[in-house]
Every structure is written in structure tokens, then in C-alpha cells.
Amino acid sequence: MMMRRRTTLLSGCTALALALGATACGGGGPVSAGGGDKALSGQTVTVAGVWSGSEQKNFQKVLDAFTEKTGAKTQFTSTGDDVSTVVGSKIEGGNAPDVVMVPQVGVLQQFAKKGWLTPLSNTTEKSVDAGYAPVWKKYGSVDGTLYGLYFKAAHKSTVWYSPDALDQAGVKPPTTYDAMLKAGHVVSDSGLAAFSIAGQDGWTLTDWFENIYLSQAGPEKYDALAAHKLKWTDASVVKALGTLGKLFKDKQLIAGGQKGALNTDFPGSVEKVFGPKPGAGMVYEGDFVAGVAHDQFGKTVGTDANFFPFPAVGGGKAPVVSGGDAAVVLKDGKNAKAGMKLLEYLATPEAAAVWAKAGGFLSPNKKLGLGEYGDDITRATAKSLVSAGDSVRFDMSDQAPAAFGGTKGAGEWKLLQDFLRDPSDPKGTAAQLEAAAAKAYKG
């Protein structure tokens, strides 16, 4: 399953450019893994992260390139969504991994404040300063110390669709939220449900909310809510929940209705649009949908699978939300020194190129040539990400404490699942979100 998360915010005009200028991207020269001095031969680096399926397989290619270069073996363990609990248990049990790929800013901050992390090496920090916009260093730092290297990013304001389904319905990609719901009804009338929603995975529902909230309430309130300087009971939150509820309560728009959505995980939501037996015309999630559509269902991105930018809501600007997975080194890892060498490698465009070639990947490293990506759509998405510079902001739930924004069956994930089940009381849901947030931020 993909994970996640999250987030950078780019301008609506950049989003439109993605839709209109997908082929207008340059490239760079090829990058190969190359040889190395095998200085770490005989050592093993243990790595933990949320990735599974095709993502895990593609990250393993990066780890294999590291092995080829340094001689160090690697061992990857998938943690599932609850990284904080799994890693905490491993540390307590004396079996801490050397490196963890952390999908949430809040979890990275939590790990640092618990004293679990080793500051990154000068070599890694120099690579970050040279190849990344300063905002990526900011989100990888706690109290001015760099602990996290953002290796993989996600563009999370992309609504993916089957061109055949929209063509059959006579629908063109919409530019407003209301137009998207209207188009959804036309798709539904043609025989397919409009949207496949992965309600079984609470994180996908936070992404729906964040795109709507950013566009409808604006970036200042978004930033305030992300920092919990604005309460979740604010009228802007209630309004955004009402806007989201307009979709959730419309059984004609959702494949399988609310019950079906709550029983659909992220890979399943992609399968319902791009699998052998389509049940919906569209699925909202990040650029990583393309990797699943291609790797699992053989779809050609740009032909059999395409996207339009998440549309503007209520007169606001079209949102673009993105996120990332940060590599950190644990102090208690049995081979933390070799783990630090892995991060030095991950900070290079050489490492990013390995996954870029495999697909389903974006790098915030501006030194990675766009030519390393395998298709025009991914190149355009990558270009928008790196050209955003310091306008990048992280996804709201990823900035929250894990108890609120990143735990299965709890906090925002569960409350939005409850809201999907019964979207009739936005004000009540906002009150529950505020109570959960206040407890988590206080803790």
C-alpha cells in the first residue's frame, strides 16, 4: 500500500500547468548506480518503513544499488501505517532498526524529542543544502538540528480517471468542486460509479479534507489549523466538512456507497478504476496512483490512466497538497554508522534516479534530472514540485502528533471514517476533532 503522505502546497496555476503542459518538461543526463569501494562489506543495515507491495519492491532497488556501491547488505521491514508504535516497540525490545522512513512530520518530531534520533552527518546536510529547497530542511529539522532526509515526495492533489470512462460519459476534466460532483453524476448515469474512495484507510480521508480546506479556507487558516492555533470547531472547518459531506452522503457518486467505501483500502480503490472489472470512473489520491495502475494493472500512464488537478472549491484557488517520507537514523540501531552512510547515499541524485526509473516516485532533490522519470506526466509533476521552492507546505495531518493525525483507528483518521459513515452532523464531527486534537497536542 502506498503511503502517503504528504504535503506540499503549490499554486493553482501550477496545478493547471500540470494539466496543460505535461509534455513541456526538460530532462537531465542519465544517472547510473555505478560502482563503489565496497567499504561496508560484511555489514547489514536494517531499514523500517510503511512501504509494501510495488513501493517496497522499488525501494529495494535503491537499497540494492547501495549494496552494489558499498558492499553493505540491507534488510527492509514494512511497519504498516502505525510507524510510531511499531518502532517504539522495537526500541523497547532492543531490536531497533538502523534507519526508519518516516511518513509524517509529527512522528519525526516525536522521535527527535524522545531522543531516539541521531543528527544527520555533515555530508548529508551539505547535500540537502545544495540540492533541496530550504523548506525540506526545515521540515526535517527539530530545534534547528537536521534529523530527517526527505527522499520520496508525493503530489497529493491529483484526481485520477479512466479516459475511457469519462469519454463514454461525455465528460471533460472539471475545474471546480461543484463541477466535479456534477460530472460525477453524468459518469454514474453512464453506468459506472463516479468515485472509488478508500475509506478503509483513514489517511485518504484526511487528504480529501485538506484539499477542500486549503482551497476553501485559504493558506493562512490552513497553516493555523495545522499548528492547532485555530480550533477544529472554527466555522471554516465546519464548512469544509459540509462540503466533503456533500460527496460522502451521495450514494450515486461513491462505488459501493458509504459501506463499500469503508471496506475499500487504497490499492482496492485504484483497482476499482483501473482493474480488470472497473466499478468507478475516478479515484482521488496522489501521484502514486500511477504506480499502482501501471505496476498492478498494466495501465499506460497518460493513455489508460490520467489525472486532472484537484479542482477549486467555493471560489478559492485550486489546491495542491504534497508530502514526503523522511529517512532518519536511530541511535539504538545496531549499525547506525552504516545507516548514516545509507542516508548519505539517499541524499544523492544517483539514488533518487534508481526509483525514478522504476516509476511511482517523485524526488524533492532538484539535482535529479527530469529525464530520469519515465513519462511526461511524472516529469511535469516533478517539475512543479521542485520549482515550488519554499512555497511547499506539508500535509496537515502529517504535521500533527501521531495520536491525532497518524494512527489507525484513532484521532482524525477514525473520526473522518465515522463522518464518511454518517456525514449528517459536520458541527458535531468538528467538536470531536477538536477534542481529539487538543488531547494529542497537549500530550
N, C-alpha and C positions, 0 to 999 in steps of 0.2 A: 504494500500500500504506500501511496506517496506520502510523504509528509512534507510537507506542509510548509508551511508557514513561512514565512510571511514577511515582511512587508515593506514595501516602499511605496511612496505616493508620487506619481508623476502627473503632469498636467493633462487636461482633457485633450489639448491639441496634439500632444504627443501620442495619446491613445488613438486619435483619429488618423494620425500619420501611420500608425501601425496598420490600420485597415486599408489605407490607400496607397501606401508606399512600400509594400513588403519586399519588392524586388530592388529597391533603391539603396541597397547596402553594400558597402565595400567589404573587402576581406583582408586577410593578412597571409603571410607566408606559412607553410606547413610547419608544425612543431612535432618532433618525434620524442619518444621517451628517452632514446639514446642509451648509451652505456654509462657505467659509473665505476667507482673504485672498489665496490663491494665491501666498504669499510664496516658494515654492520653484519657481516656474515656470521651465522650462528645465533643471532639474536631474534626474538619474536616480539612484535608489537601487537598488543591486544586493543581492539577498537570496538566501541559500542555506539549504536545509533538507531534511529527509528526506522531506517530503510529496510524494505523487504522486497521480494519479487524482482521486477526488472531494475528497480533502482539499486537494490543490493548487488545485483549482478554487474551493473555498470560501474558502481563504486569499486567493486572487486577488481575491475580492470585497472583502475587508478592504483589500487594497492599493489597489484601485480607489477605495474610499471615501477613503483617504488622498490619492490623486491629486486627487479631486474637491475635497478640503478645502484642499490645499496647492499644487496645481499640479505637484508633482513626479511624474515618471514612475517606474515601478518595473519591475524585471526579476528574475524568480524562476528559480532553478536548483535542480533536485532532485538531491541528493547521493547518494541511496541510504542504506543503513544506516551505512556507514563514513564518518561525518561528519569524524572527526578526520583521517584520511588525505587525504580529498578537499580539505578546507580547507587543510591543511598544504601540499599540492602547489600550490594556487592562490596561497598566500602566497609560496612559494619562486619561483613563476613570475611574480611581480609582477602577479598578477591577482586579488588578494584581494577578496572581496565586502565590501560595507559592513556588512551585517547577516547574522548566522547564527542560525537557530533550532536551538538545541542540545537534543537529547532526553535527555541524560544529565548528572547532576551531576558525575560523574567527568571527563567531557570538558570541561565548563565550568571545572572546577578546573585541568585540564591546560592549557587555553588561557590562563587567567589567569597561571599560574606560568611559562609561556613568554613572558609579556609581550606577548601578542597583543591583549589587550582594553583598551578604554577604559572607565574608571569611568562609570557612568550619571549623567546630569545631575541637578541638584538638583530640577528639575521632576518627573522620573520618580520619583526617590526619595520625594518628597512624596506622589505618587500611590500608591506602594506602601505607604507608612506609613498612609495614610488608608483604602485600600481592601482591603488584604490582611492576613491573619493574619501575625504576625511570623515564623512558620516559613518562609513563602515567601521572605521577605527573607533569612533565614538560608541557605537552600539556593541563593540567587542570589548570595551573597557569598563572598569568599575573603579571609581575614585581615582581616575587618571592612569590606571595601570592596565595595559593591554593583556587580556586573558583569552580572547576568542578571535579566531581567524575565520571570516566568512568565506567558505569555499563554494557553496552552492546557493543560488538565489532562485526566487520564484516570482513570476509576474502573475499576480492574482486578480486581475480584472479582465479576464478573458472568458467570454461565453462561447463554448464550442458547439458546433452544429454539424449535422449531416447535410451537405449541399443538396443531395437528392430529396431529402425530406422537405427542405424549405422550397426547393424548386417545384416539387409536386403540389405544395400548398399555394404557390404563387407569392411567397413571402420574401421580402428582402431584409437584410440585417437592420434592425431598428436603432435609433439614436436616442430614444428616451425610454424610461422605465415603463411608462404607461403604454407606449407603442409596442414595447416588448411583450407585455401581457396581452395586448390586443392581437399581436402577431401569433402569440401562443394559442389563442382561441381558434385562429384560422388553421394552424397546424393540427390542432385537436380535431377540428371539423373534417380534416382530410383523412383522418384515420389513425394518427399517432398521438400519444400524449405530447404535450409541449415540452415539459421539463422532466428530466431524471434528477432526483435530489437524493444525495447521500446522507439521509437523516440519521442513519445508524452511527455515523462518525460526527460527533458534535462539533468538531473543529470546522467542518464545512459550513455549518450554520453560522458560526461567528464570522466567516468570510462574507456570507450573504449580508449580514447585518452591517459589517464595516464598510462595504462598498456603498450601501444605501446611506449610511450615516455620514460618511465623508462627503458625498455629493449633496445630500440634503441639508446638512447642518454646517458644512464648511470645515476647513482645516484647523481653524483656531479651536473650535469646540471639540473636534476630533482629538487634538493634542491634549486638551484639558481633560477629556474623559479618559484618555489612555493613561494619564498620570493620576487619575482619580481626584483631580482638582475640581471636577464637575461631577455631581452626583448622578447616578443612573436614574434617579427619579426626575431629572430635568425634563421639561416639556419636549426638548429636541429628541430625547431618547424614546419617549412615548410615541412621538410622531413617526420616528423611523421604524419602530416595532409595528405600528399600524400599517405602514407602507409594506413591510415584509409580510405581515399577516394577510394582506390583500392577495398575495400569491398563495400562501400556505392554506388558506381556507377555500381556495378554488379547486375543487376536486377534478375539474375538467383539465386543469393545467398540469397536474402532477401525476406521473406514471405510478399507478397503484394507489393513488390517493395518499392521505397522510400516513395511513398504516403501512402502505407499500414503501413510502419514503423512509420511514423509521426502521424498516427491515432491509434497507439497501446501504451497503458500505461504499466507500469511494470507488474501488475498482468495479463494483457492480453497477454503479451509476454510469460509468463510462461504457460498460458493456451494453447497457440498455439503449444507448445511442449508436454505438459503433460495432456491436457484437453481431453474431450471425442471425439473431432474431430481434431486430430493433423494436423497442417499445416506446421510444420518445425521440423527438427531433433535436433537442438541445440539452446540454449539461453545462452548468456553470462551475468552473473551478479554474485553477491556474494553468500556466503553460505546460505543466507536467501532464495534463490530459493527453497531449500529443504523444508523449512517450508510451502511455498505456495503449492508446488507439493504434499506434504503429506496432509496438512490440507484441502485444497480446492478440490484436485483431487484424493485423496486416494492412492497416489503412495507410494510404499515402497522404501525408500532411500537405494541405494546400489544394488537394483534389478530392479525396474521400472524406477528409476532415478539415474543417476550417473554423475560424473564430471571428467574432466581432467584439469590439471593446464593450465592457460593461457600460450600459447607457446612463446618461444623465438622469438624475432624479429631481423632480419638483423644481425645475428651473436652475438647478445647480450645475457645476461643471462635471463632466464625465470623470468618474474616479479611476485611479489606477493604484491598486494596492499590491505590494510585493513583500517578500520575506526572505529569510535565509537560514541556512544551517551553519553554525559556527563550530569549528574544531577547538577543543580545549584539552589541556594536558593535566591529568590528575596527579597530585603529589604522592598519593599512596599506590600508584601503579608500580608494578614490579620492574618495569623497564621504561621509566618516564624519560630518561635521556634519549633513548631511541625514539620514543614517542614525539619528543621535541623535534627530532630530525624529520619525522614524517610531516609535521606541520611546516617545517621549512620547505619541504618539497611541495606540499599542498599550496603554498603561497606563490608558487611559480606558474606562469602561463603554460609551461610544459605539462604540469599535472592537470590543469583545467582542460587542456586540449584533448586529453585521453577520453574524458567523459563527453566533451563537446562532440567529438566524432561519433560517439555511440548514440547520442540523441537524448532528449528528455532532460536537458541540463542548460542552465544559464550561469555564467560566472560574473561576479561583480568586478573582476580583475580587468581593467581597461587595456592591459598589455596583451591580452589574448586576442589574436586576430579574428575578425568576424568570419573570415574564410574557413575557420576551423569548424564552424557549425554546418550541419548537413543540409539545411533547407532555408529558403528565403524568409519564411515566416519566423523561424527561430533567430535568424540573423537580425531581422527587424526588431524583434522583442529584445534581444541582447543589446542592440544599439541604443534603444530607448532607455534601457536600464543604466548602462554606463554613462550615457550622455546626460542623465538626470542629475548627476553630481550630488551636491548637498541638498537637493530637494527631496531626496529619498527619505521616507519615514517608514518605520516598521509597523507592521500589523498590530492592532490594538491588543488583541488577546495575548499575543506573544510578549508584550511589554508588561503584562500583569503578573502577579505572583502565580505560581503554578496551580495553587489551590483554587484559584478563580478562573484563570484563562487557559489552563493546560492539563486538566485532569479528567480522565474518563469517568463519567457517572457523577460528576460534581461540578459546582460553580456554573460558569457561563455555558459550558458545553451541555450540561444536563438541563439547565433552565430553558435554553433555546430548543432543546429537544421536546421539553414539555410544552413550549409555545407552539412548536410545529404540530403537536398532538391536539392542542386546543388554543388557537390564536384569538380567542374572543375577548381577552382582557389584557391589552397592552400595558395599561397602567399598573395592574397587579403584577405582571411579569417584571416591569421596571422596578417595582418595590422589592421584589425578590432578588433581582440582580444587584440592587444597591446593598441589600443586607449581606449578600454573599461577598460582594466586593469589599465592603467595609471590614468584614471579619478577616478576609485574606490580606488586605493591605496592612491592617493593624498587626497581624501576625508576622 
